[in-house]
Amino acid sequence: MIRFYIALWASKLSVIALKLTGHNATDFPGTVALKLCPNFLKYVSKPSRIIGITGTNGKTTVTNMITDALAATDLKVLSNKEGSNIKTGIATIFMKGVNVFNRSTYDLAVLEIDERSAPVLFPYFKPEILVINNLTRDSTMRNAHPEFIAGILTEELPKTTKLVINGDDLIACSVAPENERVYFGIDSLDTDTDKCINLINDMRVCPKCHSKLEFDKVRYHHIGKVHCPSCGFKSPECKYSGSNADFDRMMIDITENGKTYSVKLINDSVFNIYNSVCTTALLREMGYSAEDVVEMMSVLSIVKSRLDEKKAGSYTLIRQLAKDKNALATSRVLDYISSRPGRKEIIMMMNCLHDTVQWSENTCWLYDCDFEFLKNEDFVRIIVTGERCLDYVLRLRFAGVDMSRIKAVFNYDDIAGALKLEEGTDVYLLNGTDSIKAADKVEAEILERMRKKSEGGME
Amino acid sequence: MRIEVLFPEICNLYGELANVRYLRESLPDAEFVETPFTGQPVFLTEDVDLVYMGTMTEQAQVLISEKLMPYRDVIRNRIDDGMNFLITGNALEVFGKRILEDGKHICDGLGIFDFESRRDKRKRYNCIYVGEFDSGEGIMKVVGYKSLFGFAYGNAFKEHAFLNTTLGYGINKEISEEGIYVNNFIATYITGPLLVLNPPLLEWIMREKLGVEGRKPAFYDDAMKAYEYRVEEYTRPGKGWEY
């Protein structure tokens, strides 16, 4: 235990040092703790109740929503909502949750948990409830495929953990079949179809008889309601079922055991409608009454758009994160942008710059991603950038995009100058997590060019 | 011309259906037969010009091995008779003797080639890849990626290697040989859109295996620009390759 206390104190000191030097203390203190005491997670005291949120997309949003919703209660909540979700980040947050004598000072932990990190986390703590929001394709190199991730969770999950699962995601539903569970889902949306138009659909085959599944309702990719015409297998009944999404009032009805109540939505995207239903289900399973949940959800702030808009003169620049190597998340972004009205120029900087330094980006994901959304002729110019720009050009040719609309720019310094900047055309700048800083610089250059052009001056 | 795609609803990981898409774009007059898992492969009873199967999940490997097992002699005869096959990623493992995980037997392969596959799902082997293919007309560089849980071991690769690895993993860490090329059967551990990344390879398959004369693969100029850039990039001195 001496080793543990040295690790705890060193880790706490590192937080102070990082704060004094203006750095985030979300990951490094945990690294220090685990380096000095590899069993740090075993010995560090934890709150008596732990809620986990995992899945491929939406973990951070749901963790934020739950944490914000619980802020109005008298519970003292420990959360990694601003931190890392892997082992070092979890070690950091547990370290922050204890005093120097290793006494936990929180009632509850709400933890975003990296789905791939289950084997190195669950030996050390047992979540009372784990949310699985969805399991979809992510990085080929790290996550392989969602069935593999579902397998990891099934092997590693404590048997006592209750699951709150998106019942409209049959891959998520396959996790840990012996664990107690409830499902949440969306009964219907105006945008429902019965045919998946996405390249990725990882639930085409019945898990029971391997016949082709039929989709009754498709939200995106494999998310929706299905049934097997051969053996009768179908999506599970959801205890918490959303319907009648009203985007004027930003409310959705939740039907639970025949009773209906309305909760606030934070956004009109399908992703975030699921996040709201998920948060509702989790709060109910934590024991809050429906009335309390309606009240708790009402404090959550509405994000009118997922897009970060900036005006410069008569032009609009819209910045959006599109995760590197995550074909599904990027497909969602392209779908959303293509559905927005008006002519657009789009710049793609989802370049895995860290990979480029060490080796080279694995571009398999480009052929899982729905670049076909860019066929829409509202996209008057598509600027592909960086070392992989030739791969993007080829991918866009496959998508049926006319070559006259594609511009390949190797050097980021040349991006702003490659824009047409026609009146009434919005500019979308997409960056990955690796290219945030590079995109900041490009954004500043674009805004400067927009301002000058608006003023009629020399560019 | 008839091209059969085996089980595309489950053999579709890592963007590999782009291989089929590229064949479609490049061979607009060809008939494509997509055989579902519940269906009977056409090539077992009829002539087809090319059979393609790509990467799948580990559970699907077991299902597909079991499904094809009753036909392994037919499949062996088809290969011996010179039918064209293109097999990518872990679909290769179906044609070996067995698949092991953590040293434990997972399933029998078709046993058509002398090798076994050994995986450890706690590990992930990722690399960029360059190999040399002796097409008989000269040496062609084949580029791509590997993302695997393990490797394959056996005599098949020494006897019938498709590629000689110059960057990245061979069929396993110990040897530079990669894949299998016997008669007109081509199998490789390379994952992803192999043909898209290698228009010279597709051009060679179209000409030498499918008898298509005077036609280039679709989007040829753009595909070649990306290919040539990648070959130059991957062969830069000191280029890191293991992720």
Contacts between the chains, C-beta under 8 A, distances in Angstrom:
chain1	res1	chain2	res2	distance
A	119	B	122	7.4
A	140	B	13	7.9
A	140	B	14	5.3
A	140	B	145	8.0
A	140	B	147	5.0
A	140	B	191	7.5
A	140	B	192	7.8
A	141	B	124	6.4
A	141	B	126	4.2
A	141	B	147	5.4
A	141	B	243	5.6
A	142	B	124	6.9
A	144	B	13	8.0
A	144	B	124	6.9
A	144	B	147	7.1
A	144	B	149	7.3
A	145	B	13	5.4
A	145	B	57	5.6
A	147	B	57	4.6
A	147	B	58	7.8
A	147	B	59	6.3
A	148	B	57	7.0
A	148	B	58	7.3
A	148	B	121	7.0
A	151	B	121	7.6
A	199	B	17	7.5
A	204	B	9	4.1
A	204	B	10	7.2
A	205	B	9	5.6
A	205	B	10	5.8
A	205	B	37	6.2
A	210	B	37	5.4
A	210	B	38	6.2
A	210	B	63	6.8
A	211	B	38	5.4
A	212	B	9	6.8
A	212	B	36	6.2
A	212	B	38	7.2
A	327	B	15	7.7
A	355	B	243	7.2
A	358	B	240	4.9
A	358	B	243	7.1
A	359	B	127	7.7
A	359	B	128	5.6
A	359	B	239	7.1
A	359	B	240	4.2
A	359	B	241	5.6
A	359	B	242	7.1
A	359	B	243	5.7
A	360	B	128	5.1
A	360	B	230	7.9
A	360	B	233	6.2
A	360	B	234	6.8
A	360	B	239	7.6
A	362	B	126	7.0
A	362	B	128	7.4
A	362	B	145	4.8
A	362	B	147	7.0
A	362	B	192	7.3
A	362	B	243	7.5
A	363	B	145	7.8
A	363	B	192	7.5
A	363	B	193	8.0
A	363	B	197	8.0
A	364	B	14	4.4
A	364	B	15	4.2
A	364	B	16	7.8
A	364	B	145	6.2
A	364	B	147	7.7
A	364	B	191	6.6
A	364	B	192	3.6
A	364	B	193	6.6
A	365	B	15	6.5
A	366	B	15	6.7
A	367	B	15	3.0
A	367	B	16	7.8
A	367	B	17	7.4
A	367	B	18	3.7
A	367	B	21	7.8
A	367	B	192	7.3
A	367	B	193	4.9
A	367	B	196	6.9
A	368	B	14	7.5
A	368	B	15	4.8
A	387	B	233	7.3
A	390	B	222	7.3
A	390	B	225	5.2
A	390	B	226	4.0
A	390	B	229	5.3
A	391	B	226	5.2
A	391	B	230	8.0
A	393	B	222	5.4
A	393	B	225	7.7
A	393	B	226	7.3
A	394	B	196	6.9
A	394	B	219	6.0
A	394	B	222	4.9
A	394	B	223	5.6
A	394	B	226	5.1
A	397	B	219	4.5
A	397	B	222	5.6
A	398	B	18	7.2
A	398	B	21	6.5
A	398	B	22	7.8
A	398	B	25	7.2
A	398	B	196	7.7
A	398	B	219	7.2
